[in-house]
Amino acid sequence: MPVLIAMCGLPFAGKSVLAGALSRELRIRLLSYDFEIYPVYSRRAPAGSSMAAEHDFIQDIARREIGAILTSGESLIYDDLLLAREERRKLAAVAKAHWAELVLVYLDTPVSVIDERRAANAQTRISIPEAKMRQDISLLEPPQEAERAIYVSPDYVLPEVLARISARLSGR
Protein backbone atom coordinates (compact mmCIF):
# COMPACT_ATOMS: atom_id res chain seq x y z
CA MET A 1 0.00 0.00 0.00
CA PRO A 2 1.49 3.37 -0.95
CA VAL A 3 1.88 6.10 1.63
CA LEU A 4 1.16 9.80 1.20
CA ILE A 5 2.92 11.97 3.75
CA ALA A 6 1.46 15.46 3.47
CA MET A 7 3.28 18.39 5.03
CA CYS A 8 1.23 21.36 6.15
CA GLY A 9 1.84 24.64 7.92
CA LEU A 10 2.67 28.26 7.32
CA PRO A 11 5.44 29.51 5.03
CA PHE A 12 8.84 29.34 6.78
CA ALA A 13 7.48 26.79 9.29
CA GLY A 14 10.14 24.30 8.16
CA LYS A 15 8.01 22.05 5.93
CA SER A 16 10.46 21.86 3.04
CA VAL A 17 13.46 21.16 5.27
CA LEU A 18 11.62 18.39 7.11
CA ALA A 19 10.13 17.01 3.88
CA GLY A 20 13.59 16.77 2.33
CA ALA A 21 14.99 15.02 5.40
CA LEU A 22 12.06 12.57 5.47
CA SER A 23 12.45 11.92 1.75
CA ARG A 24 16.14 11.07 2.17
CA GLU A 25 15.63 8.94 5.28
CA LEU A 26 12.58 7.05 4.01
CA ARG A 27 13.71 6.97 0.37
CA ILE A 28 10.33 8.31 -0.69
CA ARG A 29 9.76 10.66 -3.60
CA LEU A 30 9.23 14.33 -2.68
CA LEU A 31 6.77 16.47 -4.63
CA SER A 32 7.00 20.19 -3.87
CA TYR A 33 4.17 22.59 -4.65
CA ASP A 34 6.58 25.55 -4.62
CA PHE A 35 9.22 24.03 -6.88
CA GLU A 36 7.44 21.46 -9.08
CA ILE A 37 3.73 22.25 -9.24
CA TYR A 38 3.22 26.02 -9.09
CA PRO A 39 6.04 27.07 -11.46
CA VAL A 40 4.81 24.68 -14.15
CA TYR A 41 1.04 25.02 -13.87
CA SER A 42 0.46 28.62 -12.78
CA ARG A 43 0.94 29.71 -16.39
CA ARG A 44 -1.89 27.39 -17.45
CA ALA A 45 -4.54 28.97 -15.22
CA PRO A 46 -7.30 30.64 -17.23
CA ALA A 47 -6.50 34.25 -18.03
CA GLY A 48 -8.18 36.72 -15.72
CA SER A 49 -8.66 34.16 -12.95
CA SER A 50 -8.88 35.46 -9.41
CA MET A 51 -6.13 34.40 -7.02
CA ALA A 52 -8.58 31.96 -5.41
CA ALA A 53 -9.61 30.47 -8.76
CA GLU A 54 -5.96 30.12 -9.83
CA HIS A 55 -5.15 28.42 -6.53
CA ASP A 56 -8.06 25.96 -6.92
CA PHE A 57 -7.05 25.27 -10.55
CA ILE A 58 -3.46 24.45 -9.57
CA GLN A 59 -4.51 22.41 -6.52
CA ASP A 60 -6.75 20.28 -8.75
CA ILE A 61 -3.76 19.57 -11.00
CA ALA A 62 -1.59 18.76 -7.98
CA ARG A 63 -4.16 16.28 -6.69
CA ARG A 64 -4.31 14.60 -10.11
CA GLU A 65 -0.50 14.29 -10.17
CA ILE A 66 -0.51 12.87 -6.65
CA GLY A 67 -3.20 10.40 -7.67
CA ALA A 68 -1.17 9.28 -10.68
CA ILE A 69 1.90 8.71 -8.52
CA LEU A 70 -0.08 6.74 -5.93
CA THR A 71 -1.76 4.70 -8.69
CA SER A 72 1.68 3.52 -9.76
CA GLY A 73 2.16 2.14 -6.24
CA GLU A 74 4.80 4.72 -5.37
CA SER A 75 4.76 6.45 -1.99
CA LEU A 76 5.10 10.20 -1.84
CA ILE A 77 5.85 13.15 0.42
CA TYR A 78 3.84 16.21 -0.64
CA ASP A 79 5.21 19.56 0.50
CA ASP A 80 2.55 22.29 0.46
CA LEU A 81 0.92 24.80 2.80
CA LEU A 82 -2.43 22.96 2.99
CA LEU A 83 -3.74 25.73 5.24
CA ALA A 84 -7.44 24.94 4.87
CA ARG A 85 -9.16 21.83 6.20
CA GLU A 86 -11.03 21.54 2.90
CA GLU A 87 -7.73 21.26 0.99
CA ARG A 88 -6.60 18.52 3.37
CA ARG A 89 -9.98 16.78 3.08
CA LYS A 90 -9.64 16.70 -0.72
CA LEU A 91 -6.10 15.35 -0.42
CA ALA A 92 -7.32 12.65 2.00
CA ALA A 93 -9.97 11.69 -0.57
CA VAL A 94 -7.25 11.28 -3.22
CA ALA A 95 -5.26 9.03 -0.89
CA LYS A 96 -8.33 6.94 -0.09
CA ALA A 97 -9.32 6.64 -3.77
CA HIS A 98 -5.84 5.27 -4.54
CA TRP A 99 -5.65 2.90 -1.56
CA ALA A 100 -2.91 4.96 0.05
CA GLU A 101 -2.30 5.59 3.73
CA LEU A 102 -2.30 9.34 4.52
CA VAL A 103 -0.05 10.74 7.21
CA LEU A 104 -0.52 14.46 7.83
CA VAL A 105 2.49 16.23 9.33
CA TYR A 106 1.70 19.69 10.71
CA LEU A 107 4.58 22.01 11.50
CA ASP A 108 3.27 23.91 14.50
CA THR A 109 5.69 26.82 14.33
CA PRO A 110 4.91 30.03 16.24
CA VAL A 111 4.61 33.19 14.17
CA SER A 112 7.50 34.74 16.12
CA VAL A 113 9.81 31.92 14.93
CA ILE A 114 8.49 32.25 11.38
CA ASP A 115 9.21 36.00 11.43
CA GLU A 116 12.78 35.31 12.60
CA ARG A 117 13.27 32.78 9.81
CA ARG A 118 11.87 35.16 7.20
CA ALA A 119 14.32 37.84 8.30
CA ALA A 120 17.26 35.42 8.36
CA ASN A 121 16.42 34.06 4.90
CA ALA A 122 15.59 37.38 3.26
CA GLN A 123 18.74 37.36 1.12
CA THR A 124 18.77 33.70 0.13
CA ARG A 125 15.15 32.73 -0.42
CA ILE A 126 12.24 34.18 -2.31
CA SER A 127 10.55 36.57 0.07
CA ILE A 128 6.86 36.51 0.79
CA PRO A 129 5.26 39.95 0.96
CA GLU A 130 4.03 40.88 4.42
CA ALA A 131 0.41 41.13 3.23
CA LYS A 132 0.57 37.59 1.77
CA MET A 133 2.14 36.25 4.94
CA ARG A 134 -0.58 37.81 7.10
CA GLN A 135 -3.23 36.43 4.74
CA ASP A 136 -1.78 32.93 5.08
CA ILE A 137 -1.79 33.30 8.88
CA SER A 138 -5.46 34.32 8.77
CA LEU A 139 -6.33 31.36 6.50
CA LEU A 140 -4.57 28.73 8.61
CA GLU A 141 -6.93 26.15 10.07
CA PRO A 142 -4.78 23.92 12.26
CA PRO A 143 -5.62 20.25 11.89
CA GLN A 144 -8.48 18.93 13.98
CA GLU A 145 -8.23 15.76 16.04
CA ALA A 146 -10.12 13.80 13.37
CA GLU A 147 -7.32 14.56 10.87
CA ARG A 148 -4.89 12.63 13.10
CA ALA A 149 -2.04 14.98 12.27
CA ILE A 150 1.42 14.50 13.68
CA TYR A 151 2.25 17.85 15.28
CA VAL A 152 5.89 18.84 14.93
CA SER A 153 7.46 21.73 16.82
CA PRO A 154 10.34 23.87 15.51
CA ASP A 155 12.81 22.08 17.78
CA TYR A 156 11.94 18.61 16.46
CA VAL A 157 14.43 15.76 16.40
CA LEU A 158 14.29 13.86 13.09
CA PRO A 159 14.49 10.33 14.57
CA GLU A 160 11.51 11.15 16.80
CA VAL A 161 9.45 12.39 13.84
CA LEU A 162 10.39 9.25 11.90
CA ALA A 163 9.35 7.10 14.85
CA ARG A 164 5.98 8.86 15.06
CA ILE A 165 5.38 8.36 11.33
CA SER A 166 6.38 4.69 11.57
CA ALA A 167 4.07 4.21 14.55
CA ARG A 168 1.19 5.77 12.63
CA LEU A 169 1.82 3.52 9.65
CA SER A 170 2.01 0.40 11.80
CA GLY A 171 -1.24 1.31 13.54
CA ARG A 172 0.25 2.01 16.95
C-alpha positions as CSV (number, residue, x, y, z in Angstrom):
1,M,0.0,0.0,0.0
2,P,1.5,3.4,-1.0
3,V,1.9,6.1,1.6
4,L,1.2,9.8,1.2
5,I,2.9,12.0,3.8
6,A,1.5,15.5,3.5
7,M,3.3,18.4,5.0
8,C,1.2,21.4,6.1
9,G,1.8,24.6,7.9
10,L,2.7,28.3,7.3
11,P,5.4,29.5,5.0
12,F,8.8,29.3,6.8
13,A,7.5,26.8,9.3
14,G,10.1,24.3,8.2
15,K,8.0,22.1,5.9
16,S,10.5,21.9,3.0
17,V,13.5,21.2,5.3
18,L,11.6,18.4,7.1
19,A,10.1,17.0,3.9
20,G,13.6,16.8,2.3
21,A,15.0,15.0,5.4
22,L,12.1,12.6,5.5
23,S,12.5,11.9,1.8
24,R,16.1,11.1,2.2
25,E,15.6,8.9,5.3
26,L,12.6,7.0,4.0
27,R,13.7,7.0,0.4
28,I,10.3,8.3,-0.7
29,R,9.8,10.7,-3.6
30,L,9.2,14.3,-2.7
31,L,6.8,16.5,-4.6
32,S,7.0,20.2,-3.9
33,Y,4.2,22.6,-4.6
34,D,6.6,25.5,-4.6
35,F,9.2,24.0,-6.9
36,E,7.4,21.5,-9.1
37,I,3.7,22.3,-9.2
38,Y,3.2,26.0,-9.1
39,P,6.0,27.1,-11.5
40,V,4.8,24.7,-14.1
41,Y,1.0,25.0,-13.9
42,S,0.5,28.6,-12.8
43,R,0.9,29.7,-16.4
44,R,-1.9,27.4,-17.4
45,A,-4.5,29.0,-15.2
46,P,-7.3,30.6,-17.2
47,A,-6.5,34.3,-18.0
48,G,-8.2,36.7,-15.7
49,S,-8.7,34.2,-12.9
50,S,-8.9,35.5,-9.4
51,M,-6.1,34.4,-7.0
52,A,-8.6,32.0,-5.4
53,A,-9.6,30.5,-8.8
54,E,-6.0,30.1,-9.8
55,H,-5.2,28.4,-6.5
56,D,-8.1,26.0,-6.9
57,F,-7.0,25.3,-10.6
58,I,-3.5,24.4,-9.6
59,Q,-4.5,22.4,-6.5
60,D,-6.7,20.3,-8.8
61,I,-3.8,19.6,-11.0
62,A,-1.6,18.8,-8.0
63,R,-4.2,16.3,-6.7
64,R,-4.3,14.6,-10.1
65,E,-0.5,14.3,-10.2
66,I,-0.5,12.9,-6.6
67,G,-3.2,10.4,-7.7
68,A,-1.2,9.3,-10.7
69,I,1.9,8.7,-8.5
70,L,-0.1,6.7,-5.9
71,T,-1.8,4.7,-8.7
72,S,1.7,3.5,-9.8
73,G,2.2,2.1,-6.2
74,E,4.8,4.7,-5.4
75,S,4.8,6.4,-2.0
76,L,5.1,10.2,-1.8
77,I,5.8,13.1,0.4
78,Y,3.8,16.2,-0.6
79,D,5.2,19.6,0.5
80,D,2.6,22.3,0.5
81,L,0.9,24.8,2.8
82,L,-2.4,23.0,3.0
83,L,-3.7,25.7,5.2
84,A,-7.4,24.9,4.9
85,R,-9.2,21.8,6.2
86,E,-11.0,21.5,2.9
87,E,-7.7,21.3,1.0
88,R,-6.6,18.5,3.4
89,R,-10.0,16.8,3.1
90,K,-9.6,16.7,-0.7
91,L,-6.1,15.3,-0.4
92,A,-7.3,12.7,2.0
93,A,-10.0,11.7,-0.6
94,V,-7.2,11.3,-3.2
95,A,-5.3,9.0,-0.9
96,K,-8.3,6.9,-0.1
97,A,-9.3,6.6,-3.8
98,H,-5.8,5.3,-4.5
99,W,-5.6,2.9,-1.6
100,A,-2.9,5.0,0.1
101,E,-2.3,5.6,3.7
102,L,-2.3,9.3,4.5
103,V,-0.1,10.7,7.2
104,L,-0.5,14.5,7.8
105,V,2.5,16.2,9.3
106,Y,1.7,19.7,10.7
107,L,4.6,22.0,11.5
108,D,3.3,23.9,14.5
109,T,5.7,26.8,14.3
110,P,4.9,30.0,16.2
111,V,4.6,33.2,14.2
112,S,7.5,34.7,16.1
113,V,9.8,31.9,14.9
114,I,8.5,32.3,11.4
115,D,9.2,36.0,11.4
116,E,12.8,35.3,12.6
117,R,13.3,32.8,9.8
118,R,11.9,35.2,7.2
119,A,14.3,37.8,8.3
120,A,17.3,35.4,8.4
121,N,16.4,34.1,4.9
122,A,15.6,37.4,3.3
123,Q,18.7,37.4,1.1
124,T,18.8,33.7,0.1
125,R,15.1,32.7,-0.4
126,I,12.2,34.2,-2.3
127,S,10.6,36.6,0.1
128,I,6.9,36.5,0.8
129,P,5.3,40.0,1.0
130,E,4.0,40.9,4.4
131,A,0.4,41.1,3.2
132,K,0.6,37.6,1.8
133,M,2.1,36.2,4.9
134,R,-0.6,37.8,7.1
135,Q,-3.2,36.4,4.7
136,D,-1.8,32.9,5.1
137,I,-1.8,33.3,8.9
138,S,-5.5,34.3,8.8
139,L,-6.3,31.4,6.5
140,L,-4.6,28.7,8.6
141,E,-6.9,26.1,10.1
142,P,-4.8,23.9,12.3
143,P,-5.6,20.2,11.9
144,Q,-8.5,18.9,14.0
145,E,-8.2,15.8,16.0
146,A,-10.1,13.8,13.4
147,E,-7.3,14.6,10.9
148,R,-4.9,12.6,13.1
149,A,-2.0,15.0,12.3
150,I,1.4,14.5,13.7
151,Y,2.2,17.8,15.3
152,V,5.9,18.8,14.9
153,S,7.5,21.7,16.8
154,P,10.3,23.9,15.5
155,D,12.8,22.1,17.8
156,Y,11.9,18.6,16.5
157,V,14.4,15.8,16.4
158,L,14.3,13.9,13.1
159,P,14.5,10.3,14.6
160,E,11.5,11.2,16.8
161,V,9.5,12.4,13.8
162,L,10.4,9.3,11.9
163,A,9.3,7.1,14.9
164,R,6.0,8.9,15.1
165,I,5.4,8.4,11.3
166,S,6.4,4.7,11.6
167,A,4.1,4.2,14.6
168,R,1.2,5.8,12.6
169,L,1.8,3.5,9.7
170,S,2.0,0.4,11.8
171,G,-1.2,1.3,13.5
172,R,0.3,2.0,16.9
